[in-house]
Amino acid sequence: MNWRNHIVCNPEILVSKPTIKGTRISVELMLRGLASGWTQEQIFESYPRVTDTDVNAALEFAVEAVGVKSTWDLTDPKSG
């Protein structure tokens, strides 16, 4: 699957945040929902225009975005 067929960035929608094509639903919103324990079914109930393919595209987008950066500083800045 090519996530580019499902994820778009438009400066007039959510300040160019990646969104599901044809919606104002951000990839971030879907990923935060999944990370907090939402099931795909709960996403579909809350956002009926989102499809299984859209959720998978958001996950593929995230994988590619994380893969772009080669090193990560995972130290907690609060631990000083």
CYANA upper distance limits for C-alpha pairs under 8 A (distance plus 0.5 A):
  1 MET  CA     57 ALA  CA      7.94
  2 ASN  CA      6 HIS  CA      8.28
  2 ASN  CA     57 ALA  CA      7.77
  3 TRP  CA      7 ILE  CA      6.53
  3 TRP  CA     56 ASN  CA      8.45
  3 TRP  CA     57 ALA  CA      4.95
  3 TRP  CA     58 ALA  CA      7.54
  3 TRP  CA     60 GLU  CA      6.81
  3 TRP  CA     61 PHE  CA      6.64
  4 ARG  CA      8 VAL  CA      7.49
  4 ARG  CA     57 ALA  CA      8.36
  5 ASN  CA     21 LYS  CA      8.35
  6 HIS  CA     20 ILE  CA      6.30
  6 HIS  CA     21 LYS  CA      5.72
  6 HIS  CA     54 ASP  CA      6.65
  6 HIS  CA     57 ALA  CA      6.86
  7 ILE  CA     18 PRO  CA      6.65
  7 ILE  CA     19 THR  CA      6.00
  7 ILE  CA     20 ILE  CA      5.33
  7 ILE  CA     21 LYS  CA      5.84
  7 ILE  CA     27 VAL  CA      8.33
  7 ILE  CA     54 ASP  CA      8.41
  7 ILE  CA     57 ALA  CA      7.57
  7 ILE  CA     58 ALA  CA      7.66
  7 ILE  CA     61 PHE  CA      8.39
  8 VAL  CA     18 PRO  CA      5.96
  8 VAL  CA     19 THR  CA      5.98
  8 VAL  CA     20 ILE  CA      6.90
  8 VAL  CA     21 LYS  CA      6.08
  9 CYS  CA     13 ILE  CA      8.09
  9 CYS  CA     16 SER  CA      5.25
  9 CYS  CA     17 LYS  CA      6.25
  9 CYS  CA     18 PRO  CA      5.26
  9 CYS  CA     19 THR  CA      6.79
 10 ASN  CA     14 LEU  CA      8.16
 10 ASN  CA     15 VAL  CA      7.67
 10 ASN  CA     16 SER  CA      5.15
 10 ASN  CA     17 LYS  CA      7.84
 10 ASN  CA     18 PRO  CA      8.29
 11 PRO  CA     15 VAL  CA      5.52
 11 PRO  CA     16 SER  CA      4.70
 11 PRO  CA     17 LYS  CA      8.39
 12 GLU  CA     16 SER  CA      7.24
 13 ILE  CA     17 LYS  CA      7.85
 13 ILE  CA     24 ARG  CA      7.09
 14 LEU  CA     24 ARG  CA      7.67
 14 LEU  CA     26 SER  CA      8.33
 17 LYS  CA     26 SER  CA      7.10
 17 LYS  CA     27 VAL  CA      8.39
 18 PRO  CA     26 SER  CA      6.26
 18 PRO  CA     27 VAL  CA      6.25
 18 PRO  CA     28 GLU  CA      8.19
 19 THR  CA     23 THR  CA      7.37
 19 THR  CA     24 ARG  CA      6.68
 19 THR  CA     25 ILE  CA      5.88
 19 THR  CA     26 SER  CA      4.52
 19 THR  CA     27 VAL  CA      5.80
 20 ILE  CA     24 ARG  CA      7.44
 20 ILE  CA     25 ILE  CA      6.23
 20 ILE  CA     26 SER  CA      6.74
 20 ILE  CA     27 VAL  CA      7.17
 20 ILE  CA     50 VAL  CA      8.19
 20 ILE  CA     54 ASP  CA      7.18
 20 ILE  CA     58 ALA  CA      8.40
 23 THR  CA     49 ARG  CA      8.21
 25 ILE  CA     29 LEU  CA      7.39
 25 ILE  CA     30 MET  CA      8.17
 26 SER  CA     30 MET  CA      7.13
 27 VAL  CA     31 LEU  CA      6.63
 27 VAL  CA     58 ALA  CA      6.10
 28 GLU  CA     32 ARG  CA      6.45
 29 LEU  CA     33 GLY  CA      6.60
 30 MET  CA     34 LEU  CA      6.74
 30 MET  CA     43 ILE  CA      7.93
 30 MET  CA     55 VAL  CA      7.89
 30 MET  CA     58 ALA  CA      8.02
 31 LEU  CA     35 ALA  CA      6.47
 31 LEU  CA     58 ALA  CA      7.88
 31 LEU  CA     59 LEU  CA      7.94
 32 ARG  CA     36 SER  CA      6.55
 33 GLY  CA     37 GLY  CA      7.00
 33 GLY  CA     38 TRP  CA      5.78
 33 GLY  CA     43 ILE  CA      8.16
 34 LEU  CA     38 TRP  CA      5.28
 34 LEU  CA     39 THR  CA      6.91
 34 LEU  CA     40 GLN  CA      8.02
 38 TRP  CA     42 GLN  CA      6.48
 38 TRP  CA     43 ILE  CA      7.40
 39 THR  CA     43 ILE  CA      7.04
 40 GLN  CA     44 PHE  CA      6.71
 40 GLN  CA     52 ASP  CA      8.08
 40 GLN  CA     55 VAL  CA      8.15
 41 GLU  CA     45 GLU  CA      6.64
 42 GLN  CA     46 SER  CA      6.61
 43 ILE  CA     47 TYR  CA      6.28
 43 ILE  CA     48 PRO  CA      8.35
 43 ILE  CA     50 VAL  CA      8.09
 44 PHE  CA     48 PRO  CA      5.54
 44 PHE  CA     49 ARG  CA      7.93
 44 PHE  CA     50 VAL  CA      6.47
 44 PHE  CA     51 THR  CA      7.44
 50 VAL  CA     54 ASP  CA      6.47
 50 VAL  CA     55 VAL  CA      7.79
 51 THR  CA     55 VAL  CA      7.01
 52 ASP  CA     56 ASN  CA      6.80
 53 THR  CA     57 ALA  CA      6.52
 54 ASP  CA     58 ALA  CA      6.70
 55 VAL  CA     59 LEU  CA      6.88
 56 ASN  CA     60 GLU  CA      6.64
 57 ALA  CA     61 PHE  CA      6.52
 58 ALA  CA     62 ALA  CA      6.74
 59 LEU  CA     63 VAL  CA      6.73
 60 GLU  CA     64 GLU  CA      6.71
 61 PHE  CA     65 ALA  CA      6.56
 62 ALA  CA     66 VAL  CA      6.59
 63 VAL  CA     67 GLY  CA      6.59
 64 GLU  CA     68 VAL  CA      6.84
 65 ALA  CA     69 LYS  CA      8.09
 76 ASP  CA     80 GLY  CA      7.97
